[in-house]
Amino acid sequence: MKTSTLFLAAAVSALSSHALAGRVQDAQQTMVLDLNACPRPVYPAAALAQGIGGTTTVEVQIGDKGLVGEARVFKSSGRAELDEAALAGIRRCVFHAVLATGQAPTGWLKTQYVWVPGESKKVETPNAALFASTKALADAGDAAAQNRLGTWYEHGTHVKMDLAQAAAWYRLAAQGGNAYAQNNLGVLYNRGAGVPLDKKQAVYWYAKAAEQGHHWAQANLAWAYQFGTAGELDIDKALYWLTKAAEGGLAPAQTRLGVLTMQRAASDADRAAAAAWLARAAAQNDPAGLYYLGRSFELGMGNAQDDAQAAALYRKALGHSEGRAEIALGMLLESGRAGLADQGEASRLYQKAMQWRYPPAYYHYGLVLEARGDTDLAAEVFRRGAELGNCEAVVKYVQLRQVSGTTPAPGTADAAWAQRAQWCGARPALPPGL
């Protein structure tokens, strides 16, 4: 859940030095599939705090069972801690897809880790004088200064990060009636950060701030009622507070309200009203709002059906929707519904979505590989999607693994997958929706 204290720490991505183009031909090209499934390396804290990024190029030799035999830095990022983190990350990878090509991966294979510090570049230089003056105000009972100290302790601004201290200052400010501090304290209780995990306390403080018109607190309170996180499930209360936040101009709340009301819509008028909330969020370039408004055009729900308009909205959300916009746009391009069919761009979009671990991406890219004749590699990609819970990928993986006329032996992995595929195939089809 987003809050008013949201802090984007960093982003790190692993990219192959070659893009997959046409039919996969060698291990170097295939390496990107395994990298998409590997855990991301941990961004070194010292480099992150200083806003330092760079690119580390590493080489690996892959041994039996797809395990890394040797790893070394081919080109340094210029920071030893980044290079060491890249090596530690690559050594945890298992290269099943490389082995699935049926070619022995001999020699050294290269890849890059691109370290992007993002918002960490904006970390302020410690200002002792400012901290001292703010603390003096806070000690004198100034609630705004107390909340400001809480945020500094929470994010390590001007002072060493200390969540317990952050919670203590938030509490003083919250008890003094500061709505920002009330919401911030609720967030810490919801996370169990600096204070014991306590969803009811979180809701208590969200409600205090929401009553004062704090829009993120209203959205957070709506979430608690919508999903019953504090023990009370009440959709009417959720809609009430979500509407308050949306009317206040909070784009993520507008998106959530649009989706929730679309799901509950009983008439075309209801669906049009829901789409109008999505349009308000999209006008603020909210990525989820852009994606869901695109869906409303694609499905003709609340808006006239318009694939071209849907594709334009999906494009605006690319890279910011955790893979959903990439898949939606890729499917439109692959089918030619948004103009001339473009299999190449669709394939690239599916690969991008795989970097987000978005389960449907593996299914769609597996279909691309299967159509190209790379059935072994397609099976490996389907397996990755199956492991992430995508039922379509489960079914395709089992179909490619099946041996004509034979039944998997009970207790084997193949038997377990076959049982899962049977369960997936028996599921009732879901009606079209956002």
Secondary structure, DSSP 8 states (H G I E B T S, - for coil): ---TT-----EEEEEESS---SS--SHHHHHHHHHHHS------HHHHHTT--EEEEEEEEE-GGGBEEEEEEEE--S-HHHHHHHHHHHHT-B-HHHHHTTS---S-EEEEEEEE-GGGGG-----HHHHHHHHHHHHTT-HHHHHHHHHHHHHTSSS---HHHHHHHHHHHHHTT-HHHHHHHHHHHHHTSSS---HHHHHHHHHHHHHTT-HHHHHHHHHHHHHTTTS---HHHHHHHHHHHHHTT-HHHHHHHHHHHHHH--SHHHHHHHHHHHHHHHHTT-HHHHHHHHHHHHHTSSS---HHHHHHHHHHHTTSSTTHHHHHHHHHHHHTTTSS--HHHHHHHHHHHHTTT-HHHHHHHHHHHHHHT-HHHHHHHHHHHHHTT-HHHHHHHHHHH--TT----TTSHHHHHHHHHHHHHTS-------
